[in-house]
Amino acid sequence: QVKVVESGGGLVQPGGSLRLSCVVSGISFRIAAMGWYRRAPGKQRELVGTIASDGRVNIVDSVKGRFTISRDNAKNTMYLQMNSLEPEDTAVYYCNTDLVHKYAWGQGTQVTVSP
């Protein structure tokens, strides 16, 4: 059974940075295409970016240049580095596969950007 556990969220001021982590178990992580997603208050969950098994990264336009994704296959972990955070980035952040058929969603990690 696949399990994902997100961590690293918190309260940060506008312009600040956070690094989120996603630990994955139950799959061969090194060949998994993964993604970060977020759900802002009152909105649907949306894609933030993806990372392929070969490390290629795609970031959505709304956060491109501020967010980046990386992975450490030895640790079965994916990261989301978020810089120049804005109040609009406030959301619960989740990780999951990039494939259509998703794993069971984790609880996510709350990111709040506020003065």
C-alpha positions, 0 to 999 in steps of 0.5 A, spaced: 500 500 500 502 506 497 503 511 503 505 519 502 507 523 508 507 531 507 511 535 512 515 542 512 509 547 512 508 553 517 506 560 518 511 565 514 511 572 512 510 574 505 517 574 501 519 568 505 521 561 504 519 554 506 521 547 503 516 542 504 518 534 504 514 528 501 516 521 504 513 516 499 513 508 501 510 502 498 512 503 491 519 503 487 520 511 488 526 512 483 521 510 477 515 514 480 513 520 476 511 525 482 507 531 483 505 537 488 498 539 489 495 544 493 488 546 495 487 553 497 481 555 502 474 555 498 478 552 491 479 546 488 486 542 489 490 544 483 497 542 480 503 546 482 508 542 479 511 535 477 518 531 477 519 525 472 523 519 474 529 522 470 529 529 474 525 533 469 521 538 472 515 542 470 512 548 474 505 551 473 506 558 470 503 561 477 509 559 481 514 558 476 520 562 478 519 562 485 518 554 486 522 548 484 521 541 485 527 536 487 527 529 489 532 524 493 531 517 491 535 514 496 531 517 501 524 516 497 523 523 498 521 529 494 521 536 496 518 543 494 522 549 495 518 555 495 521 562 495 518 569 495 512 566 498 505 570 497 499 570 501 496 567 495 500 561 496 496 559 502 494 552 502 494 545 504 500 542 500 499 535 498 504 530 494 502 524 489 503 521 483 503 524 477 499 519 474 491 519 472 490 514 478 492 517 484 495 514 490 491 515 497 492 522 499 495 524 505 493 529 510 497 534 507 501 540 510 499 547 511 502 553 508 500 560 511 503 566 508 501 572 512 504 578 515 
